[in-house]
Amino acid sequence: PFEGLVVGSEVIFLYSLTSFAQARKTKEAIWKNRAHESLKKVKKLAKDSPSNYQHKLLLLEAECAFISGRIKKATEKYELAVAMSKKNDFIQDQALSYELAAKFHAEQCNESKASQYYGKAHDLYV
């Protein structure tokens, strides 16, 4: 019912992000399944309106790669999400991309990159 509405699409995106976070935290398959279902919807939105949704899809794909242990793919997708958010002037999503990339790098024990990305996220949020 929400597919045509901006608010609805944002809910789908945030639901997917939340589901990936819960999947990472709990290791429960239900959260991973929910995240993947929402990701499919965002993929369709990105196909129909790439300048508005491609960066969101890239961020979700980064989170998906993260929980699947595909470190190189996650790193690439986070970088692309940041770049695409910036290109299309979605400052809040660029900040979010940096924040989630920082969390990813912290979990990979790359404290230098994590700190750098948390700083960039902070600067964009304020």
PyRosetta script that sets phi, psi and omega in degrees:
from pyrosetta import init, pose_from_sequence

init()
pose = pose_from_sequence("PFEGLVVGSEVIFLYSLTSFAQARKTKEAIWKNRAHESLKKVKKLAKDSPSNYQHKLLLLEAECAFISGRIKKATEKYELAVAMSKKNDFIQDQALSYELAAKFHAEQCNESKASQYYGKAHDLYV")
pose.set_psi(1, -22.3)
pose.set_omega(1, -175.6)
pose.set_phi(2, -92.9)
pose.set_psi(2, -10.4)
pose.set_omega(2, -167.3)
pose.set_phi(3, -49.7)
pose.set_psi(3, -35.4)
pose.set_omega(3, -176.6)
pose.set_phi(4, -88.5)
pose.set_psi(4, -2.4)
pose.set_omega(4, -175.0)
pose.set_phi(5, -107.4)
pose.set_psi(5, 139.5)
pose.set_omega(5, 179.2)
pose.set_phi(6, -59.4)
pose.set_psi(6, -45.3)
pose.set_omega(6, -179.5)
pose.set_phi(7, -61.3)
pose.set_psi(7, -43.5)
pose.set_omega(7, 179.6)
pose.set_phi(8, -62.3)
pose.set_psi(8, -41.0)
pose.set_omega(8, -180.0)
pose.set_phi(9, -67.6)
pose.set_psi(9, -34.3)
pose.set_omega(9, 177.1)
pose.set_phi(10, -67.4)
pose.set_psi(10, -38.1)
pose.set_omega(10, 176.9)
pose.set_phi(11, -61.9)
pose.set_psi(11, -43.6)
pose.set_omega(11, 179.1)
pose.set_phi(12, -61.2)
pose.set_psi(12, -45.3)
pose.set_omega(12, 179.2)
pose.set_phi(13, -60.6)
pose.set_psi(13, -49.8)
pose.set_omega(13, -178.0)
pose.set_phi(14, -66.8)
pose.set_psi(14, -35.1)
pose.set_omega(14, 176.7)
pose.set_phi(15, -62.8)
pose.set_psi(15, -41.3)
pose.set_omega(15, 178.9)
pose.set_phi(16, -65.1)
pose.set_psi(16, -45.7)
pose.set_omega(16, 177.8)
pose.set_phi(17, -58.7)
pose.set_psi(17, -44.9)
pose.set_omega(17, 179.8)
pose.set_phi(18, -63.7)
pose.set_psi(18, -40.5)
pose.set_omega(18, 179.6)
pose.set_phi(19, -65.6)
pose.set_psi(19, -40.8)
pose.set_omega(19, 176.2)
pose.set_phi(20, -63.1)
pose.set_psi(20, -40.7)
pose.set_omega(20, 178.8)
pose.set_phi(21, -62.9)
pose.set_psi(21, -42.8)
pose.set_omega(21, 178.4)
pose.set_phi(22, -66.9)
pose.set_psi(22, -37.8)
pose.set_omega(22, 178.1)
pose.set_phi(23, -62.1)
pose.set_psi(23, -42.0)
pose.set_omega(23, 179.3)
pose.set_phi(24, -65.6)
pose.set_psi(24, -40.3)
pose.set_omega(24, -176.0)
pose.set_phi(25, -74.2)
pose.set_psi(25, -45.8)
pose.set_omega(25, -172.2)
pose.set_phi(26, -97.3)
pose.set_psi(26, -19.4)
pose.set_omega(26, -175.6)
pose.set_phi(27, 64.6)
pose.set_psi(27, 16.2)
pose.set_omega(27, -179.3)
pose.set_phi(28, -86.2)
pose.set_psi(28, 132.7)
pose.set_omega(28, -176.6)
pose.set_phi(29, -62.3)
pose.set_psi(29, -30.8)
pose.set_omega(29, -177.7)
pose.set_phi(30, -58.3)
pose.set_psi(30, -38.1)
pose.set_omega(30, -179.2)
pose.set_phi(31, -71.0)
pose.set_psi(31, -39.1)
pose.set_omega(31, 177.8)
pose.set_phi(32, -63.8)
pose.set_psi(32, -42.2)
pose.set_omega(32, 178.7)
pose.set_phi(33, -63.0)
pose.set_psi(33, -43.0)
pose.set_omega(33, 178.1)
pose.set_phi(34, -62.8)
pose.set_psi(34, -42.4)
pose.set_omega(34, 179.1)
pose.set_phi(35, -61.5)
pose.set_psi(35, -43.6)
pose.set_omega(35, -179.2)
pose.set_phi(36, -66.2)
pose.set_psi(36, -37.5)
pose.set_omega(36, 178.0)
pose.set_phi(37, -64.1)
pose.set_psi(37, -43.1)
pose.set_omega(37, 178.2)
pose.set_phi(38, -67.9)
pose.set_psi(38, -37.3)
pose.set_omega(38, 178.7)
pose.set_phi(39, -60.0)
pose.set_psi(39, -39.5)
pose.set_omega(39, 177.7)
pose.set_phi(40, -59.9)
pose.set_psi(40, -39.2)
pose.set_omega(40, 179.0)
pose.set_phi(41, -67.4)
pose.set_psi(41, -40.6)
pose.set_omega(41, 178.5)
pose.set_phi(42, -67.7)
pose.set_psi(42, -34.3)
pose.set_omega(42, 177.1)
pose.set_phi(43, -60.3)
pose.set_psi(43, -40.7)
pose.set_omega(43, 177.6)
pose.set_phi(44, -66.4)
pose.set_psi(44, -43.2)
pose.set_omega(44, 177.4)
pose.set_phi(45, -60.2)
pose.set_psi(45, -41.0)
pose.set_omega(45, -179.6)
pose.set_phi(46, -67.0)
pose.set_psi(46, -33.7)
pose.set_omega(46, 177.5)
pose.set_phi(47, -67.8)
pose.set_psi(47, -41.3)
pose.set_omega(47, -177.5)
pose.set_phi(48, -76.8)
pose.set_psi(48, -31.9)
pose.set_omega(48, -176.8)
pose.set_phi(49, -145.5)
pose.set_psi(49, 74.1)
pose.set_omega(49, -172.8)
pose.set_phi(50, -59.6)
pose.set_psi(50, -37.0)
pose.set_omega(50, -177.4)
pose.set_phi(51, -67.7)
pose.set_psi(51, -21.3)
pose.set_omega(51, 179.2)
pose.set_phi(52, -97.0)
pose.set_psi(52, -22.9)
pose.set_omega(52, -171.3)
pose.set_phi(53, -128.4)
pose.set_psi(53, -12.1)
pose.set_omega(53, -176.8)
pose.set_phi(54, -60.0)
pose.set_psi(54, -42.1)
pose.set_omega(54, -179.6)
pose.set_phi(55, -64.9)
pose.set_psi(55, -34.4)
pose.set_omega(55, 177.8)
pose.set_phi(56, -67.5)
pose.set_psi(56, -42.5)
pose.set_omega(56, 177.7)
pose.set_phi(57, -61.5)
pose.set_psi(57, -44.4)
pose.set_omega(57, 178.9)
pose.set_phi(58, -59.7)
pose.set_psi(58, -39.9)
pose.set_omega(58, 178.6)
pose.set_phi(59, -65.9)
pose.set_psi(59, -42.4)
pose.set_omega(59, 177.4)
pose.set_phi(60, -64.8)
pose.set_psi(60, -39.0)
pose.set_omega(60, 177.6)
pose.set_phi(61, -65.1)
pose.set_psi(61, -34.9)
pose.set_omega(61, 175.3)
pose.set_phi(62, -64.0)
pose.set_psi(62, -45.0)
pose.set_omega(62, 179.0)
pose.set_phi(63, -63.5)
pose.set_psi(63, -39.4)
pose.set_omega(63, 178.0)
pose.set_phi(64, -62.3)
pose.set_psi(64, -46.3)
pose.set_omega(64, 178.5)
pose.set_phi(65, -62.8)
pose.set_psi(65, -38.3)
pose.set_omega(65, 178.9)
pose.set_phi(66, -58.7)
pose.set_psi(66, -51.0)
pose.set_omega(66, -177.1)
pose.set_phi(67, -72.4)
pose.set_psi(67, -18.0)
pose.set_omega(67, 178.9)
pose.set_phi(68, -90.7)
pose.set_psi(68, -2.3)
pose.set_omega(68, 178.6)
pose.set_phi(69, 78.8)
pose.set_psi(69, 14.7)
pose.set_omega(69, 178.7)
pose.set_phi(70, -91.6)
pose.set_psi(70, 83.1)
pose.set_omega(70, -169.9)
pose.set_phi(71, -63.4)
pose.set_psi(71, -48.4)
pose.set_omega(71, -178.5)
pose.set_phi(72, -62.7)
pose.set_psi(72, -43.5)
pose.set_omega(72, 179.9)
pose.set_phi(73, -64.6)
pose.set_psi(73, -42.0)
pose.set_omega(73, 178.2)
pose.set_phi(74, -60.5)
pose.set_psi(74, -46.5)
pose.set_omega(74, 179.7)
pose.set_phi(75, -57.5)
pose.set_psi(75, -46.1)
pose.set_omega(75, -179.9)
pose.set_phi(76, -62.1)
pose.set_psi(76, -44.7)
pose.set_omega(76, -176.5)
pose.set_phi(77, -68.5)
pose.set_psi(77, -38.1)
pose.set_omega(77, 176.4)
pose.set_phi(78, -61.7)
pose.set_psi(78, -44.9)
pose.set_omega(78, 180.0)
pose.set_phi(79, -61.1)
pose.set_psi(79, -43.3)
pose.set_omega(79, 179.0)
pose.set_phi(80, -65.9)
pose.set_psi(80, -38.6)
pose.set_omega(80, 178.8)
pose.set_phi(81, -62.4)
pose.set_psi(81, -42.8)
pose.set_omega(81, 177.8)
pose.set_phi(82, -61.7)
pose.set_psi(82, -49.2)
pose.set_omega(82, -176.9)
pose.set_phi(83, -63.5)
pose.set_psi(83, -43.2)
pose.set_omega(83, -178.1)
pose.set_phi(84, -70.2)
pose.set_psi(84, -36.9)
pose.set_omega(84, 176.1)
pose.set_phi(85, -61.1)
pose.set_psi(85, -43.7)
pose.set_omega(85, 179.8)
pose.set_phi(86, -65.7)
pose.set_psi(86, -46.0)
pose.set_omega(86, -178.2)
pose.set_phi(87, -56.3)
pose.set_psi(87, -39.6)
pose.set_omega(87, -176.5)
pose.set_phi(88, -98.9)
pose.set_psi(88, 13.6)
pose.set_omega(88, 174.1)
pose.set_phi(89, 62.0)
pose.set_psi(89, 37.1)
pose.set_omega(89, 173.3)
pose.set_phi(90, -100.9)
pose.set_psi(90, 78.9)
pose.set_omega(90, -173.2)
pose.set_phi(91, -60.7)
pose.set_psi(91, -42.2)
pose.set_omega(91, -178.9)
pose.set_phi(92, -64.1)
pose.set_psi(92, -36.0)
pose.set_omega(92, 179.0)
pose.set_phi(93, -76.7)
pose.set_psi(93, -29.3)
pose.set_omega(93, 173.9)
pose.set_phi(94, -65.0)
pose.set_psi(94, -43.5)
pose.set_omega(94, 177.7)
pose.set_phi(95, -61.8)
pose.set_psi(95, -44.8)
pose.set_omega(95, 178.9)
pose.set_phi(96, -62.4)
pose.set_psi(96, -40.9)
pose.set_omega(96, 178.6)
pose.set_phi(97, -62.2)
pose.set_psi(97, -44.1)
pose.set_omega(97, 176.4)
pose.set_phi(98, -62.2)
pose.set_psi(98, -42.5)
pose.set_omega(98, -178.5)
pose.set_phi(99, -61.9)
pose.set_psi(99, -46.8)
pose.set_omega(99, -179.4)
pose.set_phi(100, -70.1)
pose.set_psi(100, -34.3)
pose.set_omega(100, 174.8)
pose.set_phi(101, -65.0)
pose.set_psi(101, -38.0)
pose.set_omega(101, 177.4)
pose.set_phi(102, -62.4)
pose.set_psi(102, -44.3)
pose.set_omega(102, 178.4)
pose.set_phi(103, -60.8)
pose.set_psi(103, -42.8)
pose.set_omega(103, 177.7)
pose.set_phi(104, -59.1)
pose.set_psi(104, -50.3)
pose.set_omega(104, -178.0)
pose.set_phi(105, -65.0)
pose.set_psi(105, -35.2)
pose.set_omega(105, 176.3)
pose.set_phi(106, -62.1)
pose.set_psi(106, -41.2)
pose.set_omega(106, 179.5)
pose.set_phi(107, -70.7)
pose.set_psi(107, -20.1)
pose.set_omega(107, 176.1)
pose.set_phi(108, -89.8)
pose.set_psi(108, 6.3)
pose.set_omega(108, -179.2)
pose.set_phi(109, 64.2)
pose.set_psi(109, 28.6)
pose.set_omega(109, 174.4)
pose.set_phi(110, -102.0)
pose.set_psi(110, 77.1)
pose.set_omega(110, -173.7)
pose.set_phi(111, -64.5)
pose.set_psi(111, -33.9)
pose.set_omega(111, 179.9)
pose.set_phi(112, -63.3)
pose.set_psi(112, -48.8)
pose.set_omega(112, 179.0)
pose.set_phi(113, -66.6)
pose.set_psi(113, -40.4)
pose.set_omega(113, 179.0)
pose.set_phi(114, -60.2)
pose.set_psi(114, -47.1)
pose.set_omega(114, -179.8)
pose.set_phi(115, -62.5)
pose.set_psi(115, -43.2)
pose.set_omega(115, 178.3)
pose.set_phi(116, -59.6)
pose.set_psi(116, -45.3)
pose.set_omega(116, -177.2)
pose.set_phi(117, -72.4)
pose.set_psi(117, -36.2)
pose.set_omega(117, 174.7)
pose.set_phi(118, -62.3)
pose.set_psi(118, -39.1)
pose.set_omega(118, 177.5)
pose.set_phi(119, -62.9)
pose.set_psi(119, -43.6)
pose.set_omega(119, 178.8)
pose.set_phi(120, -65.0)
pose.set_psi(120, -40.7)
pose.set_omega(120, 177.7)
pose.set_phi(121, -60.8)
pose.set_psi(121, -47.3)
pose.set_omega(121, -179.9)
pose.set_phi(122, -57.3)
pose.set_psi(122, -47.9)
pose.set_omega(122, -179.2)
pose.set_phi(123, -59.3)
pose.set_psi(123, -38.4)
pose.set_omega(123, 179.7)
pose.set_phi(124, -73.8)
pose.set_psi(124, -35.8)
pose.set_omega(124, 179.5)
pose.set_phi(125, -66.7)
pose.set_psi(125, -36.5)
pose.set_omega(125, -178.3)
pose.set_phi(126, -91.9)
pose.dump_pdb("model.pdb")
